[in-house]
Amino acid sequence: MPTTESVILVDTHDQEIGQAEKLEAHKKNLLHRAFSIFIFRHHEATLELLLQQRAFHKYHSPGLWTNTCCSHPRPGEEVIAAGERRLEEEFGFTTRLKNVGWFHYNVHFPNGLAENEIDHVLIGVITPTIQLTPNPEEIATYRWVNISNLQQELLAHPEAFTPWLAEAFNITLQHLRF
């Protein structure tokens, strides 16, 4: 993780109150802005969601399955623009995104780091012909899953998924109108 990357510190109403170096924010449990992206495609009359398995060297939640992409906007960067940037950096494509809401979560990890985030949920759609080029620094592997299968997996094996996925996914489900 680059030591020069900063995150936007916010209050509980998502109002900007400052900035901090990214690792410092995770060490000190500082509330900051983040986003989780959910990319869908229509495949053989089924709506599928693109999931990624986090790279095994990530500083938290290594090897866990999660939404398509997640990160933090940089100071001065709007959430949608940040999401489009990260899709390009992590998967090699971009698409129009829609912000469908946000939630606050706070999780502490065994390595002493924490996620204390106002997490904006962004959704988008791509065609099955879009070429995916996963960045191995971020993504171990990826897969497409239909919504009902993911719901079943989240219930049966929550330990296989990142701690924010279920809540972000529930917000996404309220806005699926493609």
N, C-alpha and C positions, 0 to 999 in steps of 0.2 A: 504494500500500500504506500503510495507516494506521501512523504511527510509534508509536502507543500500544499496538498489539497485541503481546502476549507469547506465547511458546511455552514448553513444558515441556522443560527440559533433562533428559536421562536418561543412564544408563550403558549399556554394551553388553548388559545384561540387562533393559533397559527399566525400571529403577528410577529414580524421580524424584530428581534431585540439585539442582534449582534452576529458575530461569526466566531468560529473556533476551528482549529486544525482538526481534521477528521478523526485521527486516532485519539487525540485528547478528548474530543466529545464522547467517544466510545469508552474511554477509560474513566472519565468523570461523570458518566451518566447524564450528560447535558441534553436537554430537549432540543431537537433539531428537525428540520424539514427533510422529508424523503419522498420517494415515490415507488410504487409497484405497478408494473405494466403487465397487462394480460392481452396477448395477441391470439386472435381466433382466425380460423379458416373454415370454409364450407368444403367438406370432402365427402363425396359419395352420399349426398343428402344428410350428412351429419355435421353438426357444429363441433369443431375440435379446438382445444386450447393447447398452445405451445408451452410446455414446461421445460425447465432446465434443471440439471443436477449441478449444484455448485461445485466448483473446482475443489479438489481435496486439500489444497494448500491455503484456502481462504482463512482469514483470521477468526471467523466464527461461522458456525453452521456448515462446515466443510462436508461435502458429499450428500447433503440433504437436497431433496427435490423442492422446487419453488416455482413461482410464477415465471413468466417469460424473461423478465429483466427487472432489476431494482437497483436503485442508487440514490444519490442526493443531488439536488440542483446546486450549482456553484453560486457564490454571492453574485447578485446582479442578474442571475439567469432565471427565467420563468420555468415553471414546472414542466409544461408541455415541451418547450424547447430542450430542456434537459433530458426528458424522456426520449425524444427523437435522437438526440446526440448519443445516448447510451445504447439504444437499439443498434445504431450504426457501429458503435465500438464493440458491442458484445456479439451481435449476430450478423453484421454486414448488410443490413437493410434498414430502411425507415418507412414509416407509413403515418398517415394522419392519426393523431391520438385525441381522445376525449377524456377530460377529467370528470369522473362520476362521483367523487366524494372523497372524504378522508376520515381517518380514525387515529386515535392515539394508542400506542402500546409501549410497554416497558418490559424488557426481558433481560435477565442477567445470565451470563454464560460462565461455565466452569473456569475459563481462563482469566476471569476478572473483568472482562469487557462487558458492555451492555449496549442494548439498542433502546433508546428512549426517543421515539419518533412520532411526529405527526406525519402519517403516511398517506400520500395522495394516491388514489387508485385511478390508473389510466388504462383505457381500453382502445383497441384498434383491430382492424381486420386486414388480412392479406389474402391474396389468391394462392392456390396450391402451387403455382408455377414460380413463386418467389424463391430465389436461391438463398439458402441459409449458410452462413459462414461463421460458425461459432468460434469465439476467441478462447483458446485453451487456458489463458490466464484467468478467465472468469468461469468457464463452463466445462465440466467434465464430459457431459453428454446431454442430449435433449430427446424429447419425445412428444408426440401429439397424443392427446387423450380426450375422450368425449366427456361431457359434463357429468353424466350419471356415474361413470366409472371413477372419476376423480372424487366425487362425493362419497362413494363407497370406500375408496382407498383412504381418504382422510379420516373416516370413522374407524376403519379396521386397523390402520397403522399410522397414527398421528406422529409418531416418533420419526418417521421417514421424511417428514416435511418440515420446512422452516416454521418458526412459531408465529409468524405474521400471515402465513398463506391462507388459513381458513377464514379469518376475519376479512381480509382483502377480497377473497373469492366470494364471500357472501355479499359484499357490496357490489361486486361485479354482476352477480346473478340478478340483482334488482334492476339492472340497466341493460340487459341483453335484448336489444331491439334492432337487429341488423336487417 
